[in-house]
Amino acid sequence: MKSILQFKKLLLLIVFATLAGLNANAQYCPSGATSTADEEIYAVTMNSITNAYSCTTIAPGPGSALNQYSNFTTLGNMWTFAPGATVNFNIQEDECDGPTYYAFGTAIWIDFNQNNSFADPGEKVFVENATLIGPRNVVNSFVIPSTAMTGQTRMRITVAEASSGTTLTECLSYGFGETEDYNILIQGPTGPTLPPIANFYAPDTVWINSPATLINTSSFQSRVFWNLPNENPLIAGYNRQAGYIDTAKYFNNFTYTFTSPGLKLVKLLAVNNLKRDSLRDSISKFIYVDTPSQKPKADFITFKRIMGITEEAPFIDLSTNGPTQWEWTIDPYCISCVTDPANGIANYFVKGNGIPGADAPNPRLAAFDAGVFKVCLRVWNLRGTDSICKTDYIKVVEGNYMCSGSGGFTSSKMEGFLYGINGPYQTYARSSWPSNCPGFTIAPCADSITLFVERIKMWPTDSIIIYNGPNNTSPILRTIGAGTSGQIPLTQTTFFG
């Protein structure tokens, strides 16, 4: 949960309530580790939706055993997939007990024919053929067959030490690792019935050694695939997969840096979820790569100018004339380092790969230092350099997590952000509510409190409850979710005499 809080007086308590989901009745074969040591699944992300659990929290479903087997089927359908769709996933593995680390393998099964078994052909949708030492992220993709039955079904993920390939089976009992079970929804065609029309936008001329973004403008497509047929080899960091470039990464727009001048052929393939094998279209265009004739003109923008601590804001380089080098700075460098030298942390820029760095064209600013800051960008190409500074461009305010361990939090600040229990951009753990998280109290000295709930994705049975007072016996001001009329975005203002 993320909210913009404009705090203004007295006490406002916000709590999260959950109701148990329906328990799945399907009887699948058991699988799990016999030991609580070594490998665990920290988080699973599929199509940008993440389920994350802590080392000390048992999954809510029946049969769950801490760090051995996690049953998440009581949470409802964790993910929704369409027949024929490509599913991108990231499985984060680590060890709750720390080093020493060991080699493990990972596999995923889906019961496509809904017969309460993962043993049918094609239901082992992913497996690592060799074990590798962790901690590590297992990043890959699989395809939902066009013949998959629609409706709710079961998915199983296993991380098992010393097992891979054919030895990693759906009903495996193993020494170290973890198995997780989920309910998913295979949803029939709901997209457009028309065939896709492939198209994209690119400027007539792009600049050598300067990143160029090609924008997908196709119609009626479920996703697209890009290729540069005459670029052999591709520059470092780019790879072809089945004839197309980094299909898991560039499923919409495509960014590439050409290192030689001349006409370049670009090909785009658009496909549709409905009868994917037959509904497809492609287009090819030429773009010209040239050497810039003048120095760059610096400019940039971000659409998030007020941030909470621990948030990140994407910055976009708008410089013209083909810059090939970038340097981002923020001023003052660190306010809290002066006011609290022992604990102060500066704001810093992060590259697309998550590594700190201020030399990327489109970095993210990670916020850890409250205050108002000037942001500057200097750019170069072979013709010269240019810079621009924007004063009072970024404001960093207080950022609060809903709970941490046991007990609730209280803020007396006049402005700030409120996140779920796991922080901004992360999922909330339902098992933490309400026993380990009684709520968050807003208690500034002011005449009113305005709470703006910007964005939250909840299970249908979950709700946010806002009380006019310090605890859950206070009068209820608003309830959001669980079949109530409260809608998001939502603004709640309370005045006090």
C-alpha positions as CSV (number, residue, x, y, z in Angstrom):
1,M,0.0,0.0,0.0
2,K,1.3,3.5,-0.8
3,S,-0.4,6.7,0.3
4,I,0.4,10.4,0.2
5,L,-0.2,11.7,3.7
6,Q,-0.7,15.3,4.4
7,F,-0.8,15.2,8.1
8,K,-2.7,17.7,10.1
9,K,-3.9,16.9,13.7
10,L,-4.9,14.4,16.4
11,L,-5.1,10.7,15.7
12,L,-6.1,8.7,12.7
13,L,-5.6,4.9,12.8
14,I,-5.3,2.8,9.6
15,V,-5.4,-1.0,9.8
16,F,-5.5,-3.8,7.3
17,A,-8.1,-6.6,7.7
18,T,-8.0,-10.0,5.9
19,L,-10.5,-12.8,5.6
20,A,-9.5,-16.4,4.8
21,G,-9.8,-17.4,1.1
22,L,-11.4,-20.6,-0.1
23,N,-9.4,-23.7,0.6
24,A,-8.7,-25.8,-2.5
25,N,-10.1,-29.3,-2.3
26,A,-7.8,-30.9,-4.9
27,Q,-5.6,-33.7,-3.6
28,Y,-2.1,-33.4,-5.1
29,C,0.8,-35.6,-4.2
30,P,3.0,-34.2,-1.4
31,S,6.4,-32.6,-2.0
32,G,8.8,-30.9,0.4
33,A,12.1,-30.8,2.3
34,T,12.8,-33.0,5.3
35,S,15.1,-30.3,6.8
36,T,14.5,-26.6,7.6
37,A,18.1,-25.8,6.7
38,D,19.6,-24.3,3.6
39,E,17.6,-23.3,0.4
40,E,14.4,-21.3,0.6
41,I,12.2,-19.5,-1.9
42,Y,12.2,-15.8,-0.8
43,A,9.9,-14.5,-3.6
44,V,8.2,-15.5,-6.8
45,T,7.4,-12.9,-9.5
46,M,5.4,-13.7,-12.6
47,N,4.3,-11.1,-15.1
48,S,5.2,-8.3,-12.6
49,I,3.1,-9.8,-9.7
50,T,5.2,-10.9,-6.7
51,N,4.5,-13.2,-3.7
52,A,7.1,-12.8,-1.0
53,Y,7.4,-14.4,2.4
54,S,9.8,-14.1,5.3
55,C,11.9,-16.8,6.9
56,T,9.8,-16.7,10.1
57,T,6.3,-16.8,8.6
58,I,4.5,-20.0,7.7
59,A,2.4,-20.0,4.6
60,P,-1.4,-19.8,5.3
61,G,-2.5,-23.0,3.6
62,P,-3.0,-26.4,5.2
63,G,0.1,-28.6,5.5
64,S,2.5,-25.7,5.3
65,A,5.8,-26.3,7.2
66,L,8.2,-23.4,7.7
67,N,11.0,-23.4,5.2
68,Q,10.0,-26.8,3.8
69,Y,6.6,-26.6,2.2
70,S,4.4,-23.5,1.6
71,N,0.8,-23.8,0.6
72,F,-0.5,-20.5,-0.8
73,T,-3.7,-21.9,-2.4
74,T,-5.9,-20.3,0.3
75,L,-4.9,-16.9,-1.1
76,G,-7.0,-17.5,-4.2
77,N,-5.7,-17.2,-7.7
78,M,-2.2,-15.8,-7.4
79,W,-1.7,-15.2,-11.1
80,T,-4.0,-15.2,-14.2
81,F,-2.6,-16.5,-17.6
82,A,-4.1,-16.8,-21.0
83,P,-3.7,-19.8,-23.3
84,G,-0.8,-19.2,-25.6
85,A,0.7,-16.5,-23.4
86,T,4.4,-16.3,-22.5
87,V,4.9,-16.1,-18.7
88,N,8.1,-14.4,-17.5
89,F,9.2,-15.3,-14.0
90,N,11.8,-14.6,-11.4
91,I,12.3,-16.9,-8.4
92,Q,14.5,-15.5,-5.7
93,E,16.4,-18.1,-3.7
94,D,18.4,-17.6,-0.6
95,E,19.1,-19.3,2.7
96,C,17.5,-18.2,6.0
97,D,20.4,-19.7,7.9
98,G,23.0,-18.0,5.8
99,P,26.2,-19.6,4.5
100,T,27.6,-22.1,3.7
101,Y,25.7,-22.2,0.3
102,Y,25.0,-25.2,-1.8
103,A,24.0,-26.1,-5.4
104,F,20.3,-26.6,-6.2
105,G,17.9,-27.0,-9.1
106,T,14.5,-25.4,-9.8
107,A,11.4,-26.7,-11.5
108,I,7.8,-25.5,-12.2
109,W,4.7,-27.7,-12.9
110,I,1.2,-26.6,-13.9
111,D,-1.8,-29.0,-13.9
112,F,-3.1,-27.9,-17.4
113,N,-5.8,-30.6,-17.7
114,Q,-7.0,-30.2,-14.1
115,N,-6.8,-33.9,-13.1
116,N,-5.0,-33.2,-9.8
117,S,-1.7,-34.5,-11.1
118,F,1.5,-32.8,-12.4
119,A,2.7,-36.0,-14.2
120,D,1.1,-35.5,-17.6
121,P,3.2,-34.6,-20.6
122,G,4.0,-30.9,-20.9
123,E,3.0,-30.1,-17.3
124,K,6.7,-29.7,-16.2
125,V,6.9,-26.2,-17.8
126,F,10.4,-25.4,-16.6
127,V,13.4,-27.3,-15.1
128,E,17.1,-26.5,-14.6
129,N,19.2,-29.2,-16.2
130,A,22.1,-28.6,-13.8
131,T,22.5,-27.4,-10.2
132,L,24.1,-24.1,-9.4
133,I,25.2,-22.6,-6.1
134,G,23.0,-19.8,-4.6
135,P,21.9,-17.4,-3.5
136,R,20.6,-16.5,-6.9
137,N,17.6,-15.5,-9.0
138,V,16.2,-18.0,-11.4
139,V,14.9,-15.9,-14.3
140,N,13.3,-17.4,-17.4
141,S,9.9,-17.9,-19.1
142,F,7.4,-20.6,-20.2
143,V,4.4,-20.7,-22.5
144,I,0.8,-21.6,-21.5
145,P,-0.3,-24.2,-24.1
146,S,-3.2,-23.2,-26.3
147,T,-4.9,-26.5,-25.3
148,A,-4.8,-25.7,-21.5
149,M,-8.2,-26.0,-19.8
150,T,-9.6,-22.7,-18.7
151,G,-10.4,-22.2,-15.0
152,Q,-8.6,-22.5,-11.7
153,T,-5.8,-25.0,-11.4
154,R,-2.6,-25.7,-9.4
155,M,1.0,-24.6,-9.9
156,R,4.0,-26.1,-8.0
157,I,7.5,-24.6,-7.7
158,T,10.3,-26.7,-6.2
159,V,13.9,-25.6,-5.2
160,A,15.8,-28.7,-4.2
161,E,19.4,-29.1,-3.3
162,A,21.4,-31.6,-5.5
163,S,18.4,-32.2,-7.8
164,S,17.9,-31.1,-11.4
165,G,16.7,-32.3,-14.8
166,T,14.9,-35.7,-14.6
167,T,15.8,-36.2,-10.9
168,L,13.7,-33.1,-10.0
169,T,10.2,-34.6,-10.0
170,E,6.8,-33.3,-9.0
171,C,6.3,-35.5,-5.9
172,L,9.9,-35.3,-4.7
173,S,10.8,-35.6,-1.0
174,Y,14.2,-34.2,-0.6
175,G,16.6,-33.2,2.2
176,F,17.1,-29.4,1.7
177,G,15.0,-26.8,-0.2
178,E,11.4,-25.8,-0.4
179,T,8.2,-26.5,-2.4
180,E,5.5,-23.9,-2.9
181,D,1.9,-24.6,-4.2
182,Y,-0.3,-21.9,-5.8
183,N,-3.7,-21.6,-7.4
184,I,-3.7,-19.9,-10.7
185,L,-6.4,-19.0,-13.2
186,I,-6.2,-20.0,-16.9
187,Q,-8.5,-17.5,-18.5
188,G,-10.1,-17.9,-21.9
189,P,-9.7,-15.3,-24.7
190,T,-10.8,-11.9,-23.5
191,G,-8.6,-9.8,-25.8
192,P,-9.4,-8.4,-29.2
193,T,-10.8,-10.7,-31.8
194,L,-9.2,-8.8,-34.7
195,P,-5.8,-9.8,-36.0
196,P,-2.8,-7.6,-34.9
197,I,-1.5,-4.8,-37.0
198,A,2.2,-4.4,-36.6
199,N,3.8,-0.9,-36.5
200,F,6.4,1.1,-34.7
201,Y,7.7,4.6,-34.5
202,A,11.4,5.5,-34.9
203,P,13.0,8.8,-35.9
204,D,14.3,9.0,-39.5
205,T,17.8,9.5,-38.1
206,V,19.4,8.2,-34.9
207,W,22.9,8.9,-33.6
208,I,25.8,6.6,-33.5
209,N,26.8,5.4,-30.0
210,S,23.7,7.1,-28.5
211,P,20.7,4.9,-27.3
212,A,17.7,5.0,-29.5
213,T,14.2,3.9,-28.4
214,L,11.9,2.4,-31.0
215,I,8.2,2.7,-29.8
216,N,5.7,0.0,-30.5
217,T,2.5,1.4,-32.0
218,S,0.9,-1.9,-33.1
219,S,-2.8,-2.5,-32.7
220,F,-4.7,-5.5,-31.3
221,Q,-1.5,-7.2,-30.2
222,S,-0.8,-9.1,-27.0
223,R,2.9,-8.6,-27.3
224,V,5.6,-7.9,-29.9
225,F,9.1,-9.2,-30.9
226,W,12.0,-7.1,-32.2
227,N,14.9,-8.0,-34.5
228,L,17.8,-6.2,-36.3
229,P,18.5,-8.7,-39.0
230,N,21.7,-7.2,-40.3
231,E,23.2,-6.5,-36.8
232,N,25.6,-9.4,-36.5
233,P,26.9,-9.6,-33.9
234,L,24.7,-7.6,-31.6
235,I,26.4,-5.3,-29.1
236,A,27.3,-6.6,-25.7
237,G,24.3,-7.3,-23.4
238,Y,21.9,-8.2,-26.2
239,N,21.1,-11.8,-27.3
240,R,18.8,-13.4,-29.9
241,Q,16.2,-16.0,-28.7
242,A,14.5,-17.9,-31.5
243,G,15.4,-15.2,-34.0
244,Y,14.3,-12.3,-31.9
245,I,16.2,-10.0,-29.4
246,D,15.8,-10.5,-25.7
247,T,12.2,-11.5,-25.9
248,A,11.6,-11.4,-22.1
249,K,12.9,-7.9,-21.8
250,Y,11.8,-6.1,-25.0
251,F,8.1,-7.3,-25.2
252,N,6.9,-3.7,-26.0
253,N,9.4,-0.9,-26.8
254,F,13.0,-1.5,-27.8
255,T,16.2,0.4,-27.0
256,Y,19.4,-0.2,-28.8
257,T,22.7,1.6,-29.4
258,F,24.1,1.4,-32.9
259,T,27.9,1.5,-33.1
260,S,28.3,2.0,-36.9
261,P,26.7,4.5,-39.4
262,G,24.4,3.6,-42.3
263,L,20.9,2.3,-43.0
264,K,19.7,-0.2,-40.5
265,L,16.8,-2.7,-41.0
266,V,14.4,-3.1,-38.1
267,K,11.8,-5.8,-38.0
268,L,8.8,-6.0,-35.6
269,L,6.5,-9.0,-35.2
270,A,3.1,-8.6,-33.4
271,V,1.1,-11.5,-32.1
272,N,-2.3,-11.9,-30.6
273,N,-3.3,-14.1,-27.6
274,L,-6.3,-15.3,-29.6
275,K,-5.1,-18.2,-31.8
276,R,-1.5,-16.9,-31.4
277,D,-0.1,-19.2,-34.2
278,S,-2.3,-17.7,-36.9
279,L,-3.0,-14.2,-35.7
280,R,0.3,-12.4,-36.3
281,D,1.7,-9.6,-38.4
282,S,5.1,-8.1,-39.1
283,I,6.6,-4.9,-40.4
284,S,10.1,-3.9,-41.5
285,K,11.5,-0.3,-41.7
286,F,14.9,1.2,-42.3
287,I,16.4,3.9,-40.1
288,Y,19.5,5.9,-40.7
289,V,22.4,6.0,-38.2
290,D,24.6,9.1,-38.5
291,T,27.3,11.0,-36.7
292,P,26.0,14.2,-34.8
293,S,27.0,17.5,-36.3
294,Q,26.8,19.5,-33.1
295,K,27.1,19.2,-29.4
296,P,24.2,17.8,-27.4
297,K,21.5,19.9,-25.8
298,A,20.9,18.7,-22.2
299,D,17.4,18.2,-20.8
300,F,15.6,15.6,-18.5
301,I,12.3,15.0,-16.7
302,T,10.9,12.8,-13.9
303,F,7.2,12.4,-13.3
304,K,7.7,11.7,-9.6
305,R,9.0,14.9,-7.9
306,I,7.8,14.1,-4.4
307,M,9.2,10.9,-3.0
308,G,9.0,9.0,0.2
309,I,12.2,7.6,1.8
310,T,13.1,4.1,0.3
311,E,11.2,5.0,-2.9
312,E,12.7,5.3,-6.4
313,A,11.9,7.8,-9.1
314,P,12.8,7.1,-12.8
315,F,14.6,9.9,-14.6
316,I,14.3,10.2,-18.4
317,D,17.0,11.8,-20.5
318,L,15.5,14.2,-23.1
319,S,18.8,15.5,-24.4
320,T,19.0,16.0,-28.2
321,N,21.8,15.6,-30.8
322,G,22.9,12.2,-29.7
323,P,24.6,12.3,-26.3
324,T,26.9,9.4,-25.6
325,Q,27.9,10.1,-22.0
326,W,25.9,11.2,-19.0
327,E,26.6,12.5,-15.5
328,W,23.8,13.0,-12.9
329,T,24.3,14.9,-9.7
330,I,22.1,16.0,-6.8
331,D,22.6,19.0,-4.5
332,P,23.0,19.1,-1.6
333,Y,24.7,15.8,-1.6
334,C,23.4,14.7,1.8
335,I,21.5,16.7,4.4
336,S,21.1,13.9,6.9
337,C,24.9,13.2,6.8
338,V,25.3,16.6,8.4
339,T,22.4,16.6,10.8
340,D,22.9,12.9,11.8
341,P,26.4,11.8,10.8
342,A,26.1,8.3,12.4
343,N,22.9,7.4,10.5
344,G,22.7,9.7,7.5
345,I,22.4,8.1,4.0
346,A,22.6,10.1,0.8
347,N,20.2,9.8,-2.1
348,Y,21.8,8.1,-5.1
349,F,21.2,7.2,-8.7
350,V,20.7,3.5,-9.7
351,K,21.2,2.1,-13.2
352,G,18.8,-0.2,-14.9
353,N,20.7,-3.3,-13.7
354,G,20.2,-2.2,-10.0
355,I,23.8,-1.2,-9.6
356,P,24.4,2.3,-8.1
357,G,25.7,4.7,-10.8
358,A,25.1,8.2,-12.2
359,D,26.4,7.6,-15.7
360,A,23.3,6.0,-17.3
361,P,20.9,7.9,-19.6
362,N,17.7,6.9,-17.7
363,P,18.6,6.1,-14.1
364,R,16.4,5.9,-11.0
365,L,16.9,8.1,-8.0
366,A,16.8,6.1,-4.7
367,A,15.5,8.3,-1.9
368,F,17.1,8.0,1.6
369,D,17.7,11.6,2.5
370,A,14.8,14.0,3.3
371,G,14.8,17.5,1.9
372,V,14.5,19.6,-1.3
373,F,17.2,19.0,-3.9
374,K,18.5,20.5,-7.1
375,V,19.2,17.9,-9.9
376,C,21.8,18.4,-12.6
377,L,22.6,16.5,-15.8
378,R,25.8,16.9,-17.9
379,V,25.9,15.2,-21.3
380,W,28.7,14.7,-24.0
381,N,29.2,13.6,-27.5
382,L,32.2,13.9,-29.9
383,R,31.2,17.5,-30.7
384,G,31.1,18.8,-27.1
385,T,29.2,19.0,-23.8
386,D,26.2,20.7,-22.3
387,S,24.5,20.7,-18.9
388,I,21.3,21.7,-17.2
389,C,20.3,22.1,-13.5
390,K,16.7,22.2,-12.1
391,T,16.5,23.9,-8.7
392,D,14.1,22.5,-6.0
393,Y,13.3,19.7,-8.5
394,I,13.0,16.8,-6.1
395,K,11.4,16.7,-2.6
396,V,12.0,13.7,-0.3
397,V,9.7,13.3,2.6
398,E,9.1,10.7,5.3
399,G,8.4,7.2,4.2
400,N,6.7,4.8,6.7
401,Y,6.3,1.0,6.6
402,M,2.9,-0.1,7.9
403,C,4.5,-2.4,10.5
404,S,7.8,-3.9,11.4
405,G,7.7,-7.0,13.5
406,S,5.1,-6.7,16.2
407,G,3.3,-3.5,17.2
408,G,2.1,-0.5,15.1
409,F,3.8,2.6,14.1
410,T,3.0,6.3,14.7
411,S,4.0,9.4,12.8
412,S,3.7,13.0,13.9
413,K,5.2,14.4,10.7
414,M,3.3,17.0,8.6
415,E,3.7,15.1,5.4
416,G,4.8,11.7,4.3
417,F,4.2,8.4,2.5
418,L,2.8,5.2,3.9
419,Y,3.7,1.8,2.4
420,G,2.6,-1.8,3.1
421,I,4.5,-4.0,5.5
422,N,7.2,-4.9,2.9
423,G,7.8,-1.4,1.6
424,P,7.1,0.4,-1.7
425,Y,6.4,-1.7,-4.8
426,Q,6.2,-4.9,-2.7
427,T,3.4,-7.3,-1.9
428,Y,1.9,-7.6,1.6
429,A,2.0,-10.8,3.6
430,R,-1.5,-11.7,4.6
431,S,-0.4,-13.8,7.5
432,S,1.1,-10.7,9.1
433,W,-2.4,-9.1,9.5
434,P,-3.8,-8.4,11.9
435,S,-2.0,-10.2,14.7
436,N,1.5,-8.8,14.0
437,C,0.3,-5.5,12.6
438,P,-2.4,-3.6,14.6
439,G,-2.1,-0.6,12.4
440,F,-0.5,2.8,11.7
441,T,-1.4,6.0,13.6
442,I,-1.1,9.5,12.1
443,A,-0.8,11.9,15.0
444,P,0.5,15.3,14.0
445,C,-0.3,18.6,15.7
446,A,-2.7,20.2,13.3
447,D,-6.3,21.0,12.6
448,S,-7.0,18.3,10.0
449,I,-5.6,15.2,8.4
450,T,-5.8,14.4,4.7
451,L,-5.1,10.9,3.6
452,F,-4.8,10.2,-0.1
453,V,-4.7,6.5,-1.0
454,E,-3.1,6.4,-4.4
455,R,-2.6,2.8,-5.2
456,I,-3.0,-0.7,-3.7
457,K,-3.7,-4.1,-5.1
458,M,-5.6,-6.3,-2.6
459,W,-7.3,-9.7,-2.5
460,P,-11.1,-9.4,-2.9
461,T,-11.6,-10.4,0.8
462,D,-9.1,-7.8,2.2
463,S,-9.8,-4.3,3.3
464,I,-8.2,-1.1,4.6
465,I,-10.1,0.4,7.6
466,I,-9.5,4.0,8.6
467,Y,-10.5,4.9,12.2
468,N,-11.0,8.4,13.7
469,G,-8.9,7.7,16.8
470,P,-5.9,5.8,18.2
471,N,-7.2,2.2,18.0
472,N,-9.7,-0.1,16.4
473,T,-12.5,0.7,18.9
474,S,-12.6,4.3,17.5
475,P,-15.3,5.3,15.0
476,I,-14.7,4.0,11.5
477,L,-14.3,6.8,8.9
478,R,-13.9,4.6,5.8
479,T,-13.4,1.0,4.7
480,I,-11.8,0.2,1.3
481,G,-12.1,-3.3,-0.3
482,A,-13.9,-6.5,0.7
483,G,-17.0,-5.6,-1.2
484,T,-17.3,-2.0,0.2
485,S,-18.0,1.1,-1.8
486,G,-14.6,2.7,-1.1
487,Q,-12.7,3.2,-4.4
488,I,-9.1,4.0,-5.2
489,P,-7.8,6.7,-5.7
490,L,-9.4,7.9,-2.5
491,T,-9.1,11.1,-0.4
492,Q,-10.2,11.1,3.2
493,T,-10.0,14.5,5.1
494,T,-10.9,14.7,8.8
495,F,-11.2,18.0,10.7
496,F,-10.8,18.4,14.5
497,G,-12.3,21.2,16.6
